[in-house]
Structure formats: structure tokens, C-alpha cells
Amino acid sequence: MSIIEARDLERTFAVRRRAGRLRRERSTVHAVRDLSFSIEAGEMVGYIGPNGAGKSTTIKMLTGILVPTAGHLRVAGLDPSARRTELARRIGVVFGQRTTLWWDLPLRDSFELLQRIYRVPPATYRRNLDRYVELLALGDLLDTPVRQLSLGQRMRGDITAALLHDPDILYLDEPTIGLDVVSKGRLREFLRALNDERGTTLLLTTHDLQDIEALCSRVMVVDHGTLVFDGPLAGLRSGGGARRTLVVDLVDEAPPIDVPGASTDRVEGPRQWLSFPADASAAPVVAAVAAAYDVADLSLQEPAIEDVIRELYAGG
Amino acid sequence: MSLWLAIARRAFRRYSTYRAATLSGIFTNCVFGVIYSYVYLAVWAAAPGAGGYSSQDAVTYVWLGQALIMTVALWGGGTTEELAERIRTGDVVIDLYRPVGLIGWYLAGDLGRAAYHLLTRGLVPLLVGALLFDISAPDGPVTAVAVLLSVALAVVVSFTMRFLVAALAFWLLDATGPRLLAVVLATFLSGMAVPLVIFPDGLREVALVLPWASFLQTPADIWLGERTGWSTLGGLGLQVFWAGALLALCAVVLTRATRKVVVQGG
């Protein structure tokens, strides 16, 4: 059974605007429309899209704090908005830009308060706390007030806070924003291990595509409130008209190479750039070039994921 | 239950870290207590038995007022300010993800704060007042319990009022005006400026049933024995009514405010 199931999800907002001195115009904005997807337990899914595309709206509907205007939605078998409190005990939420911890309390006190909020049994609490404190190296920081923590330390505290009650689903909203390269790497490693060992379902929204590449086998791209792509990361590369590039270094200068299945984009002395669809195999192109020309060297460039997504957004 | 206690304890602890503020506050309360005591003594010497109070009642009333200013947060402050700030910044969304009610959360915190202020800014001025002047004590444990209950209800009613004013800031962006108005209303209609019992006929009856009477006049009258038996129960009942009605109003306002935040994104 899918842990998250959304069918024809729609959310509209009424926007009132002043039009003239007294008159007000009402218009309806679709924040999300015709959104359908399902996520299996244990999946790690990247949810990306430009600002204002509908990411936050979707997450808010999934967590039950926003009611869908239309459509069918089940998270962990529950209707989120109708059973928000019950659902809240089964999900964890981490925001890169906000904290769930209490500013003026030591980390330990925040955790204890959360234990009470989520009614975590003492044994489970102790086990989880020990485990995450060790994995995230928080041991020396437990008695430090949150306001004195660095961003990276606070983030690790926030992750621990979100996991104390053993959630089935973890939503992460830009978890690596502002972190340095080493901290980012460690955090990703931790999330991967969490998914491996506990089978926690991860839904990650981010603008950092390296998060996605490092963690997610599946990507959903949303733009203008609808899904424009849903599939494996590799598929994102091959779909959407992306092209791979074959850089050919010939022994001598030559007119533009002409082989079937590829086109020559650029010629610069003995070096030529050929491109072909990303979902096609490079082998026949390489073979054709090698058969017809005197080749000194070859190299293959995958389309940059950023470019692919930029194209998706532009086409949406 | 343990959650609410934990929240209250945390608020208590947090306020208790501001020692210097507490000490200077106690000093201020005592100075004003002395000044008002002499003023009231002069007034009651000129008009004995005004409002049904003896001059001892009047002086006791002064010190009860000083004790309750901070406990009831008569002039604003408390956890409602935090909540308003979280609504403004959008951090309130985090509170919404938790399996607990928002109002209960902040109310529990405010009760913890009030407990701290009662023990420091309440109790100490009362003791000082008792040393310097002839003030009366509640006439038995039942009355004392009724006073404590009345003060707790006063904190709840005041919480709702402060919450509503703070929530207004959400729509108005700047709530300086409403805040000032709220302070003026609370000062006069709670009986902090002058006891409601010496208000002129008509105005007095109205003021006594308004929610602000909960802040000072009702607990003070129970303490002084001006209310006994059914009258005490009536006073407490009215406080319960206002607490319930205003909490319901807070819930409505909160729903509307958070909906706006949630919709705005973030």
C-alpha cells in the first residue's frame, strides 16, 4: 500500500484585490491543480520546483494544515486535514529556515518537551535520543541553549527533534540551506542511513539539486501547480529534450563531422562538439565517428541536471 | 496533563532568569503601594465607608492591586506577545505541525509566568504592605483558596484579552493604538485606577460585569470578605463565563489568522 496517495489534488485561493476606491475584485488562484502521485513506504523522493510552484502548498496539504479544495488525499491511511493531530504523531517535519527547537532552552530541554508533546514512551525516547545524539555528534551540545548553536548544530538538533517519535514519514524543507559542504555531506549520509535502516519515507523539497542526486531515486518536478515530471533522476536527464554531448578531438582539422543520429554543434580547430538525444546510446555515434575519421580523443558529457530542469520550467 | 505542567514550568523558569528586572519591579510596586496607601487613607478619612470599604479595606485593596499588576499582566506582556510574533514571522506554522492545540500551549505558558510573578511581584509587595500598614488577611482557608482560584481565572481572562489585542496586530500591522486603548480600559475597568465599588451608580453595575472586573475587583472583594458564599460563587462563575467565551473568541481569531499565514506560504 502506498504511504502517500494523492489523486487530482487541487487547492485554490481566493485573492481579493482593490480595484478602484471601494470596489474589490475577487479572483481565484490555483496554487495546485490536477496533482496526482503516490509514494511507497521507504521511498526517498525529491520534490522540486521554482519558487511559488506549489511545493509548500502540497506539503501543507500532506501534513493536514491546509485543506485541499478538491481531490483525494491519504497519508499513512489517514485523511490529513480531518485527522491532523493523529497524523502529526506519525510524521516529522524539518525546515532549513525555521527551527522547531526553543530558542532559550538547552537542547535537552527542547527534546524533553517534544517527548511530552508526542507522548514518546520513555524507553523509546531514551533509545532514540542516545542513537541520534551519537550519530549526529550532539553529545557536547545537549546543555547548550539553542540560540548559541551554529546553523549546522541547530540543524542536527532539529533533525533529532523530528525523529524522536519514530515518524513513518519525514518531510524536509531545504534541509541543507546555508550549510557548508562538509555538513551537507554528513547530513545526506545520515538521511541515507536513516532510510536504509528504519525505512523512513523521505520527501525532500530543495533548490540544491545535489541533495536530490545524493539521496533521491525519484524526483517530482512541479511547476505552476502541476507535476511536469515524475520519475527516476536518470529519466529526468533523458526526458525533456536534454542532449548529451560528445567532444571529439580529431588528428587534423576537418569540416563538420556528419554521422547518423548526431548533429555537430560547434567546431574549433581539430575539436568538434556533437550532440544527440540523452536517451540514445552513445555507442553507435562513437563507432560511426571512429570508423569515418582519424580520432585522437573522445569524451562524453552528460547534460547538467540544472539545465534539464531549467528547460522543464521554461516549457511549463 | 504532564505536558501542560512542563510548559508552565518552563515559562516559570524562563521568567525567573531575569532577577534584576524582578527586584527592581518589586521595588517599584512597593513605592507605588506606599504612595497610594497614603492617598487612599486620606480619601477614606474624608469619606468613611466609601464603596462599602473601611479604610483598612482600602489600603489592603491598594496592595492587592500592586500584587496583581504583573501577575495578571494588566498592562500587557506575557506569552501572547510571543504568539503574536510567531504569527507575524510565520513561525507559527511549526506550532501547527505539532499534535497539540496552540491556545492551550500558550495559555499554559502564561499560567507558568503568572505563577512566577505571583510568587515574586505579588507576594513580596504584599508582605511589605503588611509590615508597613494595617492590612487584612483572608478570613480562612476557604476564602484563600477562592482568592487563588479567582486570580487564576483573572490570568486566563487577561490572557484572552492580550491575545486578542496581539492578534489584531496581524491585520493592522501596527497595534500601538489598540494596545494603548487596551491598557487604558484595563486600568480603569479592572479597578486599578480606583476601586470599581466607588464608581457612580449605573457605571458601577456595568463595570462589575465586564471582563476587566476579573483582573482585580473580583479577587480583591473575595479577599476582603465583600463577597462571601453565593456572592463569591457568582463572582467566580462570571469569571468562568468570561474565560470560556473569550477563549472561544480567541480560537476563532486564531483560526483566521493562521489560515492567512498558511496560505501566504513560507
Boltz contact constraints between the chains, C-beta under 6 A:
constraints:
  - contact:
      token1: [A, 13]
      token2: [B, 263]
      max_distance: 6.0
  - contact:
      token1: [A, 56]
      token2: [B, 265]
      max_distance: 6.0
  - contact:
      token1: [A, 60]
      token2: [B, 262]
      max_distance: 6.0
  - contact:
      token1: [A, 63]
      token2: [B, 97]
      max_distance: 6.0
  - contact:
      token1: [A, 65]
      token2: [B, 96]
      max_distance: 6.0
  - contact:
      token1: [A, 65]
      token2: [B, 262]
      max_distance: 6.0
  - contact:
      token1: [A, 66]
      token2: [B, 262]
      max_distance: 6.0
  - contact:
      token1: [A, 85]
      token2: [B, 99]
      max_distance: 6.0
  - contact:
      token1: [A, 88]
      token2: [B, 99]
      max_distance: 6.0
  - contact:
      token1: [A, 89]
      token2: [B, 99]
      max_distance: 6.0
  - contact:
      token1: [A, 93]
      token2: [B, 97]
      max_distance: 6.0
  - contact:
      token1: [A, 98]
      token2: [B, 91]
      max_distance: 6.0
  - contact:
      token1: [A, 98]
      token2: [B, 94]
      max_distance: 6.0
  - contact:
      token1: [A, 100]
      token2: [B, 94]
      max_distance: 6.0
  - contact:
      token1: [A, 104]
      token2: [B, 14]
      max_distance: 6.0
  - contact:
      token1: [A, 113]
      token2: [B, 6]
      max_distance: 6.0
  - contact:
      token1: [A, 116]
      token2: [B, 2]
      max_distance: 6.0
  - contact:
      token1: [A, 116]
      token2: [B, 3]
      max_distance: 6.0
  - contact:
      token1: [A, 116]
      token2: [B, 6]
      max_distance: 6.0
  - contact:
      token1: [A, 117]
      token2: [B, 98]
      max_distance: 6.0
  - contact:
      token1: [A, 117]
      token2: [B, 100]
      max_distance: 6.0
